[in-house]
Amino acid sequence: MGGAEVMFRHIRDWLKVVQKHTGKRPILYISQMFTKQYMPLAPDLGDNYPVWIARYGEYKPDMKLVYWQLCPDGRVRGIHGEVDINIFNGYRNQYEEFLKRHCF
C-alpha cells in the first residue's frame, strides 16, 4: 500500500483534517512497537502531537509521552468489567493545563 512514506502522508492529512474541524490537536495513540519501528521515520509527529502509548507491563518509552496505557484489565469501582488503566505523564496542575489546551 505504499509503505511508511504513504502511511505517514495519510496520517498527517488525517491529523490536519481533525485539527481543522475540531480546533484541537489530536493525540497519537500508538504502541511501543510502532514507536520503535515507524516513529524514527516521522520525528515531526512526536514533536508536534501529544503521544499516548499503549505498553503493558514495563515502562520503556522511546519518546516523550503524555499518557501511558499500562494495562487493559484494571478495575474501577462502579464499572462492571475490566478497564484500561492510563497514567498522565506529569503533575495534577500540568494535567489540568493539558486538558484546557487540548480538550475544552
N, C-alpha and C positions, 0 to 999 in steps of 0.2 A: 504493500500500500504506500510505498514511497520512502519508508524508513523514518529515522528520527527527525530528519530535517522537515519532512512534510508533517509529521506528527506535531512538532513544535510550532510550525506555522499555523496549524489548525488550533492548537491550544492558545496561542497569542491572539488569534482572531476571536475566539470564544471569550477570552478574558476581556478584551476590549468591548465586545458587544454587551456583556454583563455589566461592566462598569458604566458604559454609556447609558444603559436603560435603568440602572439602579442608583447611579451616582456613588456607588461604593466599590472599593477594590475587592474582588473575590479572594477567598482563601484557597490556596492549593492544598488539597487533601491527597497525600501521596504515601506510598510505602517506603520503608527503608531500602528495599531492593531497587525501587525506582530512583531514589536519590543517588545510589551508587552507580547504577547503570546508565541513567539518562541525564540527570541534572548537570553533570560536568559539561554536557553539550549545550546547555542553555543557562549559564550562570545568571543572566539577567532576570530570569523568572524568580529565582531565590532571593535576588537583591530587591526586586520591585513588588513582590507579592508576599503576604504572610503565608507561612507554611505550617500545616497541620500534618504531622506524620503518624502513621499507624505502625507501631513497632511493639509487639507484645513481648514482655519479658525485659531483658536487659536494655538499658537506655544508652544508645551509642549513636547520637546524631552526627551526621556529617555536614550539617548546615544549621543556621540559626532557625530555631523553631518558635512558633507562637503557641502551639498546642502539641502535646504528646498524648496519643491514644495508647494507653499501656495495657489494656486488656478488654476483651469482648464479653466477659462473663461476670461483671460486677453485680452487686445487689444494692438496691436503694429502697428504703422503707416507703411503702405506698405504691410501688411499681411492681407489678407481677412479672416475673420472668427476669432474664438477665439483661443488663445494660452495658454499653461501652463506658469505660472509665477514662476520662481525659484530664490532663493537667495543663494549666496555663503556665507558661514559662515567664514568671515574673511575680511581683507582689500585688496585693489587692488594689492599691491605688493605680498601678500600671494596668491592671485588668479593666478597671472602671474607665480609664482613659482610652484603652483599646476599644472597648465597647462603644464609647461616644464617637470615636473616629470611624469605626468600621460598621456599626450596626444601626445607629439611630439617625 
